[in-house]
Amino acid sequence: MTPDATTSGADDAEVVEELSDAEAAVERASIRAQRLDKVAALRERGIDPYPYRFDRDRTIGELRAEFEGLEDGVETDVEVRVAGRLMLKREQGRLTFGQLRDRSGEVQLFVSAGVLGKERMPDFNDLDRGDWVGVEGTVMVTRKGELSVKVTDFVLLSKAVRPLPDKWKGLSDVDTRFRQRYVDLTVNPDARRVFEVRVAAVDAVRAVLRQREYLEVETPMLHLQQGGATARPFVTHYNALDLDTYLRIALELPLKRLLVGGFERVFEIGRVFRNEGIDTRHNPEFTMLEAYEAFGDYNEMIELTEALVGAAAQAANGTTTVECRGRTIELAGPWRRVTMVELIAETVGVDIHPAMPVAEARAVLDGLGLAWDDSWGAGRCTHEVYDELVEPKVVEPTVVLDHPRETSPLAKPHRDDPTLVERFEVIVDGRELANAYSELNDPAEQLARFREEAAHKAAGDPEAADVDLDYIRALEYGMPPAGGMGMGIDRLVMLLAGVESIREVILFPTLRPEVGFTDADVDPA
């Protein structure tokens, strides 16, 4: 079956959507072959179907803004040059209507044989949905009020050999959406919206930090030691030095070296890599913000985090409220502040504390049906109750303060309780959004903590950190008291965009290799 949009009004994708999977695959191959024939025919006529450039004089968004008040039925003599992807083409006798889209918007194309010419009209009608086209013409508004460009000339800028999915149904297969993001962005308006949210949120985060005189820096992705967080790293080999290195799992230690060097406020937004599972909240490579401020502590970091999230929400959505689990929640601070121990007692109804005897802490876990390991102290047991039974139930933005020292090797001891550290996590909608400390700057204590971690690693814990001797040396030169904060940019965007999977907010998420896709699928021959 060969689609005929001219006579039937259906486009390629609409025909394909009505078929079974096997029939659709055959039909798509047929459509691709027809379009490749069009490419060959153009070249035989001396027309390049993939020219080098097109000089447009305005975007479609600028065109719409400029002629926003034009009355219905008005034709102007203003000549414009715009370019974009042809998203719709409908032939009606001697007239053809098209819908042209660039990243700023869409505009109708009004094409008549009387204006374009009888010789050129068939060439325009031979265009396919998905082709990139540059057009020249004059601005008009149809009697029905549709801003249009009356086309006087056009040029094919890039021939789309594969048909786009159906314009009404879009692209619904989840694996295909993430694997072929270029198609997803073309046909799914919500996919474009999510990444517009991301761009606006990241811009707002940067703006707040720069207003507060933070310096944006870049630090290495390849590390000789595993550190800065508790996570399993990716290992690679550096041939020139014959060294195994780690892809960074955090930004922390290089940034705190810069505090030693006198950069009193620094931040980085960068990719980090953790060799762990893939699920709706985790991707092996993701984007982190980390910020460090000298002369403060974790109290300053609470206020900073509130400001960043509120500004990102306002910039992305025009409001600081979002919908979570059927509830409207307010992201602008101040947020609720509660200690981990208090929140466990409130949520689960048990008393557990890092200072209690380890046998009693393990008994609490036994009573809750939670497993524990022989290497765990009371602090690790406390954190397990929080992770498993408390954090998933927190919906409103909540600052969970004062974590166990046992699970926080880079944080400063709590000034009132040596079994705790001055650390907080921000939890929203049952997920960690940010993590922050009063930073440990005592080199002797940091070395002891590193050695504890290294002992865990030697005992078989792949997530435990190494001893970073150079970092200890840096601390011996003196690092000022400081607060530091890390925030997952992807999880922030998930919250602001109202999506449940991290893959929705990463342009090219990690996927298994595609089965059965070979060079035969792209070879024109």
Steps between C-alpha positions, in 0.01 A plus 500: 500500500641838402366807683365783287457814706387696197191294438423347839599777740702249709870539561759221519488470878120477517508206260776328698312542828206298366716194430630215713862520620624275221299682234610837637867401474453403136307821432766719663764332285287568193456866593874535562571347157261746333666793672846378405373493141399865544853581617645330191257682270593839648869430448435399138341845454811665649324587827689433823252350752742591781627855427756677719299787649196723493502863605179563694428853620290414805382206705136394490461622857629842399267498200198424719595770751552759226162443333297402806237772452438453129128482422325208331519504122786751480780445250823696540788564264756417771739238367644245742737204493433226753608138533395192691360149482185439297263345753183491289412526133144509364413542130172662395484538124724788392585579863725315742523575871803410711601536862862605550666464842828625640601494866310824571161407358290411196354697210270405216627496143252616236612366163316574177589414144415858402775640725759223509457412133364193325849358444601526868169391652556127433838524671342641815228236492771235471637602841432260785405551861827521691702676230699807601407793278597863455232731363471854370170681489278778625313515828124466503212393723232273357131583535488243781768692689802277432832687472663369184787543259386520138783307339675656202798264502635208703800270526524150640766512773505136609296209368344285775541148368316336792136590572414667829249328729133585468438868569202425724624199700860614527771257611372289787742207527716586801817322388482662157439841655820482706707321237397734219475823698536697176162363389346538845588870509362547150155353555432513876433850634532380861853373438598846378328655802700287743831613354387862488432461873850360543669786317306762697569330834875467442523860380323616817731294724804654335354850530438468875850369563662774294294765677649365823851528356566130457761419236410228250790261444579172325675210670637169365276210405783245532614437858779287638305435821141404560343758728260783569198271536402144580445331164642235268721670237571435135862402443690586183863481392720793409740359240752785498579454870402132518264578788154387596284802578145557622230704335399744771211408727484850652639851454580556866869451569642712212259783586606500866863514389403831339378626838851427628634702207294805595197466271252572777183420304509245219254281313494252216217351298635186342455137408581233757505124451389218728522137396170399651151392396265676262147581614254787496723708730849388399705526183871402496598848385314798633543869574593641839528849640749538784561834674738590784510815709781594739432636849153347524352165601203283409256769611606724209458204269137454602418856403698470176320180401160659567595797284627283213195274487255789529673696223518195274129430546402859430718519189385165361129509580414856599402379848665348804230235547496152347262203514625189683288195582183696445612782728613852424830564676690825545866499401584850619665499842515491788453123515432280798814407697510181708776269622530148362441346844186712554363418157552125554310515831223705340462280191575149623436534871834361621791657687837435344815709527865462397599533869308192614666158547532322168309195626201718580516669160508163325204386708304800371575392143397144582169628634441696180588208274816667367823312437834618638864411449753399765717799408227752579506711809201678651548792262473284189196328650337839562562604142352174370169564677493850355585384145251216487202619702513878535641673192251348251208643701618861505308712246536866603851652470672397823851565632606183683781605736780339702594166346705220658873558503547139388342567159652845434879484458543853363278697739599691812403345839187649651599767751250359756517122438817318388300202364342731241629730228374835377339371187158534343308358208211672325221254427213579264242253372680208665836560335825668598542829317807642676766398751715743700753522785694720724823391334763307694824697487709329771768306304570250778135408543446488123793260467352276770163503318667417169681209663171368635356516149807331352463218753142449384622493139770245585229289663311490171279811495522627137338832594750595772750777432879497472745700710563819302836605636521814289167618640637451853808699400271775371314509833833528681553830320171612656146496366272766650178394670247444225160371402454287191197375311434257216175491303388258230405713200312214335283441807433872527377504141287189561331686783444818301386324183270260684650181354570173681801363312850646487519389138241764415739780602827367351524557128684175434453261794698179532333211315588145407632461143226485240440145378486433127594849380779467240658694217242344269241720670673820391683404179316668208603207280 
